[in-house]
Amino acid sequence: MSSWFGVWPESGGGVLDPKIRAALDAAPPPDYRAQGPALTRATFNELAARLPKPNEAAAVEDRTIGAGIRIRLYRPEGKGPFPVLLFFHGGGWVVGDLETHDATCRYIAHATGAAVLAVDYRLAPEHRFPAAVDDAVAAFAWAVGDAASLGADSARVGVAGDSAGGNLAAVVAQQTTRAGGPRPAAQLLIYPVTDLSTKHPSYRLFSDGFFLTEADMDWYRGNYLRDEADARDPLASPLLAPDVAGLPPAIVLTAGFDVLRDEGEAYARRLRDAGVSVELRRTAGQIHGFANAIGVSPGARAAMDEAARLFRELLG
């Protein structure tokens, strides 16, 4: 069942959160496209490091799995076996790492009571599509197979991610379900990229001025894909999958002021129409990236608290 809150007739996004508006006015995001991937990563990491961090604590351990994939395990308080949540960070498949989303993962471990496994998948353009997908699927298989070593329950492994990471989480859910083996128990998709083949109406509404711009997405897309044919591949655009029936239950969060809003909601509707259990939340007044801004905006914190509650229920 889908749930909606926050309506603004002109855009459907509500009223922009004053704290988010102030943050945008105080420090407009840099023009990543003019910097190149290496400098863009450094700038993105610096921006993430300046965000206020919530005081959620978790036991943390870094590991390397498979063919050199770095992961970071966050264990919640209490006694296991815990459910597991694989988290794929956002950043357009080009930027972001274990550090940029460290506070977010600590918060999720605390709020859900799950062991969070952050995955440092390979980035483009050095490793273009489908390298990130391959790493995400491999990390899920490892988590299921080695759940006991994590103090976790292999029957309760979920996937989550924001933006490009939400894209990867959705693709992992699709691929593992179609393969007929272990699949995620649930999926949490936070303002996910679901369709690189076209621009949905929210691109026109929020093309500039709300942190993630249309030009940014064009740049990320150009760095990630090998060619235009990739944009129509369901491994890049999960909204285009021929069949989404039978997928794990999903929670989909979108932001009221976000170029990716409409494709995320289109994916939620597609799942619902195929009989998948879906909770859709459009977070009024928020912009792309609000999952990393819970120390800035009470509205962002409330949205993530609600998502954590719903996900905790799905994982049991």
N, C-alpha and C positions, 0 to 999 in steps of 0.2 A: 504494500500500500504506500502510495507516495504522499508526502506531506510538504506543504509550502508555507513559507511565512515571509512577509515583507513585500509590499506592492507599491510601485511608483508608476503611474500610468504611462509616463513618457518612455520608460526603459524597463520597468519591472524590477529595478534593482533596489528600490527603497530610497532612503536618504543616506548619502555617503557619511560614514562614521566620522564624527568630528576629529577624533584622535588620529584616524588614518589620513584624513585631509590635512591635518597639521603636519604629520610626518612627511607627506608628499611635498608640501610647501617648503618644509625646512630643508629637505635633502632630496631634490629631484633625482631619480635614478640615472646613472650614467648611460651614455650612448655606447652600449656594448658592441654594436656592429662596427664601430670605428677602431676597435682595439685589437681584434684578433683573438683567437681562443685562449692563448696563454695569459695575456693581460686581463682578458675578461674574467677568467677564473680567479685571478688574484683580487680583482675588484669585487667580484661577487662574494668571495670569502671574507673580505674586509667589511662589506656591508652586512653580512650575516653576523659577524663577530660584534658589531655595534648594537645589535638588537638586544633589548633587555631580556634576560633569561629568567624563567620561572625557577623556583627553588626545589623542583622535584628531584629526588635522589634515587639512584639505582646503582646496583653493582654492575660494573662495566668490564668487559673483556674483549680484546682484539684477537682475531684469528685470521688465518689464511686457509681457504678451502679449495678443492679441485685444482684447476689449472691456474692458480695464483689469484683467485678472487678474494679480496679483503672483505671481512665482515666485522661488525661490532655487535656484541651481545649485551643487552641490557636485561638484567634479572630484577624482577619486582621483589618487594618484601613478601615474606611468607614462605610457606613450604610447598614445593612442587609435588607432582609434576604440573607445570604451568601450561596453559595454551601458548602457542607461538605465533607471533605476528612478523612476517617478513616485510620490511619496509624498504621501498625503492624511492630514493630522493628525487626531487625535481631539479630543473635546471636545463631544460631543453635538450637533454641528452649530451650537452656540451660542457656545462658547468655543474658545480655541486659535488659534494663528497661526504665522507663520514662526519666531518667537522661542521659543515654548514647546517646540517640537520640534527646535530647532537642534542640540542635542547628539546627539539620536537620529539625525538625518540625517547628521551628521558621522561618527558611528560606522558607520552603514550603508554610506556611501561607502567608508570605510576597509576594512570587513570583507568587502564583496562585490566591491570593485574596479569597481563601477559608478558612473557619473555619476548622482547623485541629484537629482531635480528636485522640490522641495517646492512644493506648490500652495496658495496662500492664497485658497481659494474663499470665496464670499459666505456670511455667517452669518445664522442665524435669531435672533430673530423678524423682524428687518428684512427679510430675504430668506428666505421660507419655501420648503419643498419645492415644486418640484424645482430651485430655483436652484443649490444646491450640486451636484446631479447634472449640470446643464447645464454648469457651470464645469469639472467633472471630465472630462466627455467632450470638451469643447473643448480642455482642456489636453493630453489624450492625443493628439488629432488634431494639435495644434501640435507636440508632441514628435516624432511620427513624421515630419511634413512638414519640420521644421527640424532633424532630427537632425544633419545635416552641420555646421550652424552651432554645434552643441554639442560637436563633436568626438566624435560618437557614431554608433552603428550602428542604423539605422532598423529592421533586422530583429530587434533584440534590445532591445525596449522592454517593460519589465515594469511592473506596478502593485502598489502596496503601501499599507497604511495600518493605523492602530490604531483600534479602537472604531468611532466614526462614520466615520473615514477608511477602516477596513476595509470598512465598508458601501459606501462610494463606490467603492473599488477593485473589489469584487465586481460592483457595478452596471455599471461601465465595461467589465469583462470580458464581461458578458452583453450589453450594448447593442452593443458593437463586433462581437462574434461574430455576433449576429443581423443586423447591418447588412451583413455580407458583405465589409466592407473590411478594412483593417489592424486587427489585434486584438493584445492583449498577448501577449508570448512566455511569460509566467508571471505568477502572482499570489501575493502574500504577504499573508495576512489575519491580523492580530494582534488577538485577542479581538474579532472583528467583531460588530456589530449585524446580524443577518440577518432578524429577524422582529419587526416592531412591532405585529403583529396580536394577539399573545397573549403570556402570560408562561410561559416554560418552567420546569421544576421547580427549576432553580438559583436562580430568583428567591426561592423559599420558603427554600431552604437558606442563602442569603447575603444576605438582604434588608437587613441593617444590620451595620455594624461592620467592613467590609472595603473601605473607601474609597468605591467606587461603590455607592450604595444603590438599593433599589427606588424610593424616593421621588425620588432624583436622576433616574433614568431616566424616571419619569413626567413630571418637570418638563421635561427635554430634549425628550421626545416631544411634549409640549403646545406647546412653543415652535417645533418644527420643522414639524409637520404642519399643514395647513390645516383638515382635518376628519378624521373617523374613516374615511372612504372611502380616504384616502391610505394608511392603515396596511396596506391589502390590495393596494396597488399594488406590483408587483415592483420598481419603481424606488426604493421605500422599504424593501421587505421582500424581498430577493433569494431567500430561501428559498421564497417563494411563486411563483416563476417557473414557467410551464407546462412548460418544457423547459430542462434544463441540460446536455444532451448537447453534446459538441463544444467545451466551454469550455477555456481554457488550463490547463495543469497548475498545481496549487495547493499551497501550504504554508499550513496553518491552525494557528495557535497559540492555545490557550486557557489560562486561568489556573485553577488548582485551586479558588480561592476567589473566584468572580466570578459575579454575577447573569447575565452574558451567556454563561457557559460552555456551557450545554446547547444554545442556539440556534446557536452557532458550530460545535459538534460535529455538530449535526443537518445543518448545511449541508455539512460535509465528507462526511458519510455520503451525502447526496443526490448530491453530485458523484461520489463513488466508485460509487454504484449506477448512475449514468448512463454509466459508463465513463471518467470523467475521472481522470487520474493525480493522486492526493492523498497528501500527507504530513501527518498529523494529529499534533500534539504537545500533550498536556495538561501544562502546566508545574506540577508538584506544588509545593505550598507557597507559590505566588505569588498575588497579587491583581491586580485590574484596574489597569492602568497600569504594569506591571513593565517595559515597554520603555523607559520614561523613568527607571527606577530602577537602571540597570546600574552606576551609581556607588555605589549603596547596598548592593545584594545580589549576592554572587557567583553565587547561583542564577539570578537574572535575567540576569546577564551570560552565563552558560553557555547558557541557553535561546536568547538572541539570537545568540550565536556559532554555535550549531547551525543556527538558522534561516538565518543568513547563508551558512553553508557550503552548505546545501541549495539556496538561491536562486542562489548563484553557479554551482552545477552546472547548474541549469535554464537560466540565461542563457548558459552556455557561456563 
